[in-house]
Amino acid sequence: MKRWNGWGSEETIYPLPESAKDYLKGYIGEGCTAQDATLESMISQVPASRLNKHENVSIDAEERLRHACGQSLPDWISLRSGRIPAFPDGVFYPIQENQIQEIFTIAEDNHFILIPYGGGTSVLRHINPPESSSPVLTIDLSKLEKMLDLDEASLLATFEAGIRGPILESNLNKHGYTLGHFPQSFEYSTLGGWVATRSSGQQSFYYGRIEDLFRGGHLITPTGEISFPPFPASAAGPDLRHLVLGSEGRFGILTRGIVAIKPLPDFEEFYGYIFKEWQGGLTAVRKLISDHVQLSMIRLSDSQETQTTLLLSGQDNLVSWASYGLEKIGYDQKRCLLLVGVTGNRKTAVKAKETATRICRKSGGLSTGKFIGRSWQKSRFLVPYLRNSLCEAGYALDTLETAVPWNKVDQLKNELISAIETASEKLDEKVLVFGHLSHVYATGASIYITFIFRRTQDPDEMLQHWQVMKNAASEVILTWGGTISHQHGVGRDHADFLSREKGDLGVDLLTEIGKSLDPKNLLNPGVLFRGDKLQQLI
């Protein structure tokens, strides 16, 4: 059973080591273990539905509760405190795509608001029903999960958009193929959600981001349907696939996706390198890219993340001995961890690993072999479960990310950490902040920041603390010319910042596309763009 107020399966627990609790207590302070609302108490708060009975629509109170929030920190605060602002009036489960056009007609005739829902993994409040005088219907695509076609000659596969990552990969693996798209939310996120938010998988350096993998599909909008043929290339005007990529459910619902696939690799391994300080690791990363080393992943953690990751691993004795040995040879507390993945043909992969090792050594990198890499690989989709353990220990965790050209990467990462720490100090609180480069490109890199702070007894105070730190970081990102989101999307949390990235004319253009495809503003109002222009449409 999926957790109703946290991440993942109820059966999966990623315990927080006692040593990690002691470290957090010393660094941040004693965690606040406020009493959380129970599932039963929350079900009792769900109001009566404003919908009449309809085929494939559930108005069950628990079902509506489980579709009221995603995985953002404000969502967790709402769920744990028992103060959810709004619930959908029902959850519609289409079992075939023609039912979506039918529900659009019903929604238009009855003034419903529609919320597209994939796996519920949004961390930016994409799927939350707004407080509205109109009934809200969530469209859960989880029953649209079939593989429809496998074109082995073209290396293309067609799936229904509600298919989750593990099911998609299982279908392909049976035939000897992979999509290779592995975001951290892989366990529950869906193909449609990946496309709608321009998702990036952990091995995108080899497989590509979702915009590289999404080759076509089918979009149903309130005004009609659009098919995107999987042309190898086309010069017939702007590429309309980009109406779907990053659209966050505002322009229509993707029902089918055609994706580029690869044969399962002959060889895959992950390796770790320890650098004496951040700059040595950064130099090695830039060299790995400029030399076109055929890696599948390049992930550089700063010293604080390196230390925290080891503390959270629970392997206290091993960490203690490793730290002792590293310090003896000059790798002190400033040390940083670089993880690289090699994937593909065995001969090519082995050569890539040898080249990576040579480049890292020239920048002072110490090879740790396969152990750290295999540990990361084993826990890559378990790490989100630490949010549950941290929350129960009295701590909140959130992340933010951006991307900038290389000439801004180093300073922006430092500025982001400083901005969050300064904002926390003004609240008379301490925060643990760390970061890494998770996706790298020829011209720049993404910066991924994690911050941990204490929960409070008052949920409003906790939300305010989060908002102050989040806003401070967002302002720094925009000041430095970074994107407000590299891989999580816009949702409601970033909507107020979008015009500063896209410009007023850019937001006007998005708004006009929305008016053209969804003139009654049925789909996800408040997501991606909002404000006075949006209010005129409602």
C-alpha positions in Angstrom: 0.0 0.0 0.0 1.2 3.5 -0.9 1.8 5.9 2.0 -0.9 8.5 2.3 1.2 11.1 4.0 4.8 10.5 2.8 6.9 8.8 0.2 6.5 5.3 -1.3 5.3 2.0 0.0 4.3 1.5 3.6 6.3 -1.7 3.6 9.6 0.0 2.7 11.5 1.7 5.5 14.9 3.5 5.2 15.9 3.9 8.9 17.7 7.0 10.0 20.9 5.8 11.8 21.4 7.0 15.4 24.7 8.5 14.5 22.9 10.6 11.9 20.3 11.7 14.4 23.1 12.8 16.8 24.8 14.7 14.0 21.6 16.5 13.1 20.9 17.3 16.7 24.3 18.8 17.1 24.2 20.7 13.8 20.6 21.9 13.6 19.2 21.3 17.1 16.7 18.9 18.6 14.1 17.7 16.1 10.5 18.5 16.8 8.3 15.4 16.7 4.9 17.0 16.4 1.9 14.7 16.6 0.8 13.9 13.1 -2.8 13.6 11.9 -4.1 10.0 11.4 -5.5 8.6 8.3 -8.9 8.1 10.0 -9.1 11.7 11.2 -8.2 13.0 7.7 -10.8 10.8 6.0 -13.4 12.3 8.4 -12.5 15.8 7.1 -13.2 15.1 3.5 -16.4 16.9 2.5 -19.3 15.4 0.6 -18.7 15.3 -3.1 -20.4 17.7 -5.4 -20.4 15.2 -8.2 -23.1 12.8 -9.3 -22.3 9.1 -9.8 -20.5 8.4 -13.0 -18.8 5.3 -14.5 -15.2 5.0 -13.5 -15.4 8.0 -11.1 -14.7 7.3 -7.4 -16.1 9.7 -4.8 -14.7 7.6 -2.0 -13.3 9.9 0.8 -10.0 8.1 1.2 -9.5 8.0 -2.6 -10.1 11.7 -2.8 -7.7 12.3 0.2 -5.0 10.3 -1.5 -5.3 12.5 -4.6 -5.4 15.9 -2.8 -1.6 16.3 -2.5 1.7 15.4 -4.1 5.2 15.3 -2.6 6.1 18.9 -2.1 7.1 20.1 1.4 3.9 22.2 1.7 2.0 19.0 0.8 3.7 17.1 3.6 3.0 19.9 6.1 -0.7 19.9 5.1 -0.9 16.1 5.3 1.0 15.8 8.6 -0.8 18.7 10.3 -4.2 17.6 9.0 -5.0 20.8 7.3 -5.5 20.1 3.6 -7.0 23.2 1.9 -9.0 21.4 -0.8 -9.9 17.9 -2.0 -11.0 16.7 -5.4 -14.7 15.9 -5.6 -13.9 12.7 -7.4 -11.3 10.7 -9.1 -11.8 9.6 -12.7 -10.0 6.5 -13.9 -10.2 6.3 -17.8 -9.6 2.8 -19.1 -9.4 3.9 -22.7 -8.3 7.2 -24.2 -11.6 8.1 -25.9 -13.1 8.5 -22.4 -11.0 11.6 -21.9 -12.6 13.5 -24.6 -16.0 12.5 -23.2 -15.0 13.8 -19.7 -13.9 17.1 -21.3 -17.4 17.5 -22.7 -19.0 16.7 -19.3 -16.7 19.1 -17.6 -17.4 21.9 -20.0 -21.2 21.4 -19.7 -21.0 21.3 -15.8 -18.2 23.8 -15.2 -15.8 21.2 -13.7 -12.1 21.8 -13.0 -9.9 18.9 -14.2 -6.6 17.9 -12.6 -4.4 15.5 -14.7 -2.7 13.0 -12.3 0.1 10.6 -13.1 2.0 9.0 -10.2 1.4 11.7 -7.7 5.2 12.4 -7.3 5.1 16.2 -8.0 7.3 18.2 -5.7 5.9 21.6 -6.9 2.2 21.2 -6.4 1.2 20.3 -9.9 -1.7 18.1 -8.9 -3.3 19.9 -6.0 -7.0 20.8 -6.5 -7.6 24.5 -6.1 -10.2 25.9 -3.7 -13.0 26.5 -6.0 -16.8 27.0 -6.1 -16.7 24.6 -9.1 -16.4 20.8 -8.6 -12.9 19.4 -9.1 -12.3 16.1 -10.8 -8.9 14.4 -10.8 -8.1 12.4 -13.9 -5.9 9.5 -12.7 -4.3 7.8 -15.7 -2.9 4.8 -13.9 -5.2 2.3 -15.8 -3.6 3.5 -19.1 -0.5 1.4 -18.6 0.0 -0.9 -21.6 2.8 -1.2 -24.1 1.0 -0.7 -27.5 3.8 -1.3 -30.0 7.4 -2.2 -30.2 9.2 -1.2 -33.5 12.5 -3.0 -33.2 13.6 -1.8 -36.7 13.2 1.8 -35.7 14.0 1.4 -32.0 10.7 3.0 -31.0 8.2 1.8 -28.4 4.7 3.1 -27.8 3.1 3.2 -24.4 0.0 4.5 -22.8 0.9 7.6 -20.8 -0.1 6.3 -17.3 2.5 3.6 -17.2 4.9 3.8 -14.3 8.7 3.5 -14.7 9.2 0.0 -13.3 6.4 -1.4 -15.5 7.6 0.4 -18.6 11.2 -0.9 -18.1 9.9 -4.4 -17.4 8.0 -4.5 -20.7 11.1 -3.4 -22.6 13.6 -5.6 -20.7 11.6 -8.7 -21.7 12.5 -7.9 -25.3 16.1 -6.9 -24.6 15.6 -3.1 -24.5 15.5 -0.2 -22.1 14.4 3.4 -22.1 17.1 4.3 -19.6 15.0 7.1 -18.0 15.6 6.8 -14.2 14.6 9.8 -12.2 14.7 9.4 -8.4 10.9 9.2 -8.5 11.2 6.2 -10.9 9.2 3.8 -8.6 6.0 5.8 -9.0 6.4 8.4 -11.7 4.8 7.9 -15.1 5.7 8.4 -18.8 3.1 11.1 -19.1 4.4 12.9 -16.0 8.0 12.7 -17.3 6.9 14.4 -20.5 4.6 17.0 -18.9 7.4 18.2 -16.6 10.5 17.7 -18.9 12.0 15.2 -16.5 15.6 14.2 -16.4 16.8 10.7 -15.5 19.9 10.0 -13.4 21.8 8.6 -16.5 20.7 11.3 -18.9 24.4 11.9 -20.0 24.1 8.6 -21.9 20.3 8.1 -22.5 19.3 11.7 -22.8 16.6 13.8 -21.1 12.9 13.0 -21.7 12.8 15.6 -24.5 15.5 13.5 -26.3 13.5 10.3 -25.8 10.0 11.5 -26.5 9.5 11.1 -30.3 5.8 11.4 -30.7 2.4 10.5 -29.2 -1.2 11.6 -28.9 -2.6 14.7 -27.0 -6.3 15.1 -26.2 -7.3 18.7 -25.6 -10.7 20.2 -24.8 -10.9 21.5 -28.4 -9.7 18.4 -30.2 -6.9 15.9 -30.6 -3.3 16.2 -31.9 -1.1 13.4 -33.0 2.7 13.8 -33.2 4.3 11.4 -35.7 7.7 10.1 -34.7 9.6 11.7 -37.6 13.4 11.1 -37.4 13.6 14.8 -38.2 11.3 17.5 -39.7 11.6 21.1 -40.9 7.9 21.5 -41.2 7.6 24.5 -38.8 8.0 24.5 -35.0 8.0 21.1 -33.4 4.6 20.7 -31.8 5.8 18.0 -29.4 6.9 20.9 -27.4 3.3 21.8 -26.7 3.4 18.7 -24.5 6.9 18.8 -23.2 6.8 20.9 -20.0 3.1 21.7 -20.4 2.2 20.3 -17.0 -1.3 19.4 -17.9 -2.3 22.9 -19.0 -2.8 22.3 -22.7 -4.3 18.8 -22.8 -3.7 15.2 -21.6 -1.1 13.0 -23.2 -2.6 9.6 -23.7 0.2 7.8 -25.6 3.9 8.4 -25.9 6.3 7.1 -28.5 9.8 6.9 -27.1 13.3 6.1 -28.4 14.8 2.9 -26.9 18.2 1.2 -26.7 19.2 -2.4 -26.5 20.0 -3.4 -22.9 23.7 -2.6 -22.2 26.3 -5.3 -22.2 28.0 -3.6 -19.3 27.1 -1.2 -16.6 29.0 -0.1 -13.5 29.4 2.9 -11.2 32.6 4.1 -9.7 33.6 6.6 -7.1 36.5 9.1 -6.9 37.4 11.2 -3.9 38.9 14.7 -4.4 40.7 16.7 -1.8 38.4 19.7 -2.5 35.6 20.8 -4.8 37.7 22.6 -7.4 39.7 19.4 -8.2 36.5 17.5 -8.8 35.0 20.4 -10.9 38.1 20.5 -13.1 37.9 16.7 -13.6 34.2 17.0 -14.6 34.9 19.7 -17.1 37.7 17.6 -18.6 35.5 14.5 -18.8 33.0 16.5 -20.8 35.4 18.3 -23.1 37.1 15.0 -23.9 33.7 13.4 -24.7 34.3 10.5 -22.4 31.4 8.1 -23.0 30.0 8.0 -19.5 26.3 7.5 -18.5 26.4 9.6 -15.3 28.6 12.3 -13.8 27.6 13.4 -10.3 29.8 15.6 -8.1 28.9 16.2 -4.5 30.3 19.0 -2.4 32.0 18.3 0.9 28.9 18.7 3.1 26.9 16.4 0.9 29.7 13.9 0.8 29.9 13.8 4.6 26.1 13.8 5.1 25.6 11.0 2.6 28.2 8.8 4.4 26.5 9.6 7.8 23.1 8.6 6.5 24.4 5.3 5.1 24.3 3.7 8.5 27.7 2.0 8.0 29.3 3.8 11.0 32.4 1.6 11.4 33.2 1.6 7.7 32.8 5.4 7.5 35.0 5.9 10.5 37.8 3.8 9.2 37.5 5.3 5.7 37.6 8.8 7.1 40.6 8.0 9.3 42.5 6.5 6.3 41.6 9.4 3.9 42.7 12.0 6.4 46.0 10.2 6.9 46.8 10.8 3.1 45.6 14.4 3.0 41.9 14.0 2.1 40.4 16.0 5.0 37.0 17.4 5.7 36.9 19.3 2.4 36.9 16.1 0.4 34.3 15.6 -2.3 32.8 12.6 -4.0 32.5 12.1 -7.7 30.3 9.3 -9.0 30.6 8.2 -12.7 28.6 5.6 -14.5 29.8 3.6 -17.5 27.1 2.0 -19.7 27.0 0.2 -23.0 29.3 -2.0 -25.0 31.7 -3.7 -22.6 34.8 -2.7 -24.6 33.8 0.9 -24.9 32.6 1.1 -21.3 35.9 -0.3 -19.9 37.9 2.2 -22.0 35.7 5.0 -20.8 36.3 3.9 -17.2 40.1 3.9 -17.8 40.0 7.3 -19.3 37.9 8.7 -16.5 40.3 7.3 -13.9 43.3 8.9 -15.7 41.5 12.3 -15.9 40.5 12.2 -12.3 43.9 11.3 -11.1 45.4 14.3 -12.9 43.1 16.5 -10.8 43.9 14.8 -7.5 41.1 12.2 -7.6 41.5 9.0 -5.6 39.7 6.0 -7.1 37.6 4.1 -4.6 36.6 1.4 -7.1 33.1 -0.1 -7.4 32.1 -0.1 -3.7 30.7 3.4 -3.3 29.2 3.3 -6.8 27.4 0.0 -6.2 26.1 1.2 -2.8 24.7 4.3 -4.6 23.1 2.1 -7.3 21.5 -0.2 -4.7 19.9 2.7 -2.8 19.2 5.1 -5.8 15.4 4.7 -5.5 15.4 4.2 -1.7 16.9 7.6 -0.8 13.5 9.4 -1.0 12.3 7.1 1.9 14.7 9.0 4.1 12.3 11.9 4.0 9.9 9.7 6.0 12.5 8.8 8.6 13.7 12.4 8.9 10.2 13.7 9.3 9.4 11.2 12.1 12.7 12.3 13.8 11.5 15.9 13.7 13.2 17.2 10.6 12.0 18.5 7.2 13.9 18.0 4.0 13.4 19.8 0.7 15.3 20.3 -2.5 15.6 22.8 -5.3 17.5 22.8 -8.5 18.6 25.0 -11.4 21.0 25.0 -14.4 23.4 27.7 -15.6 26.4 27.9 -18.0 29.8 26.8 -16.6 31.0 30.3 -15.9 28.4 30.7 -13.2 28.2 27.1 -11.7 30.7 27.4 -8.9 29.7 30.8 -7.6 25.9 30.2 -7.9 26.1 27.0 -5.9 27.9 28.9 -3.1 25.5 31.8 -3.3 22.5 29.4 -3.1 23.9 27.7 0.0 24.7 31.1 1.6 21.2 32.5 0.8 19.4 29.6 2.5 21.7 29.7 5.5 21.3 33.5 5.9 17.5 33.2 5.5 17.5 30.6 8.2 19.6 32.7 10.6 17.1 35.5 10.3 14.5 33.0 11.5 16.7 32.2 14.5 17.1 28.7 13.2 19.9 26.6 11.7 19.8 24.7 8.5 22.0 22.0 6.9 22.5 22.7 3.3 24.5 20.8 0.7 24.6 20.4 -3.1 25.8 18.5 -6.1 26.0 18.7 -9.9 23.7 15.9 -11.1 23.5 16.6 -14.8 26.2 18.1 -16.9 26.3 19.4 -20.5 28.9 20.8 -22.8 27.9 24.4 -21.9 26.9 24.1 -18.3 25.4 22.0 -15.5 22.5 21.6 -13.1 22.9 22.5 -9.5 20.9 20.4 -7.0 20.5 21.7 -3.5 19.2 19.9 -0.5 18.3 21.6 2.8 17.3 20.1 6.1 15.8 22.1 9.0 13.7 21.5 12.1 10.0 20.9 12.1 8.0 23.1 14.4 4.9 22.5 16.4 3.0 25.2 14.5 2.6 24.1 10.8 2.1 27.7 9.7 5.5 28.6 11.2 7.1 25.7 9.5 5.6 26.7 6.2 6.8 30.2 6.7 10.4 29.0 7.4 10.3 26.9 4.2 8.9 29.8 2.2 11.5 32.3 3.4 14.4 29.9 2.5 12.8 28.9 -0.8 12.2 32.5 -1.9 15.7 33.6 -1.0 17.2 30.8 -3.1 14.8 31.5 -6.0 15.8 35.1 -6.0 19.5 34.2 -6.2 18.8 31.8 -9.1 17.0 34.4 -11.1 19.6 37.1 -10.3 22.3 34.8 -11.6 20.4 34.1 -14.8 19.6 30.5 -13.9 16.5 28.6 -14.8 13.9 28.4 -12.1 13.8 24.6 -12.7 16.1 22.2 -14.5 14.0 19.0 -13.9 11.1 19.4 -11.5 9.0 21.8 -13.5 7.0 24.9 -12.5 3.8 23.9 -10.8 2.3 26.3 -8.3 5.5 26.8 -6.3 7.4 28.4 -9.2 4.5 30.0 -11.1 5.2 33.5 -9.7 8.8 33.4 -11.0 8.1 32.2 -14.5 7.6 35.6 -16.1 11.1 36.6 -15.0 12.6 33.7 -16.9 10.2 33.7 -19.9 9.5 37.4 -20.0 6.0 38.9 -20.2 5.7 38.2 -23.9 6.7 34.5 -23.3 4.0 34.1 -20.6 1.5 35.8 -22.9 2.3 33.3 -25.5 1.8 30.4 -23.1 -1.5 31.9 -22.0 -2.7 32.3 -25.6 -1.9 28.6 -26.3 -3.9 27.7 -23.2 -6.8 29.8 -24.5 -6.7 28.1 -27.9 -6.5 24.5 -26.6 -8.6 25.0 -23.4 -10.8 28.0 -23.8 -12.9 27.3 -20.8 -9.8 26.9 -18.6 -10.8 23.4 -17.4 -7.3 22.0 -17.0 -5.1 22.6 -14.0 -5.8 26.4 -13.5 -3.0 28.0 -11.4 -0.3 25.7 -12.7 2.6 26.8 -15.0 1.2 30.4 -15.4 -1.2 32.5 -13.4 -1.9 36.0 -12.2 -4.1 38.7 -13.7 -3.9 37.1 -17.2 -5.0 33.8 -15.8 -7.8 35.3 -13.7 -9.3 36.8 -16.9 -9.7 33.3 -18.2 -11.5 31.8 -15.2 
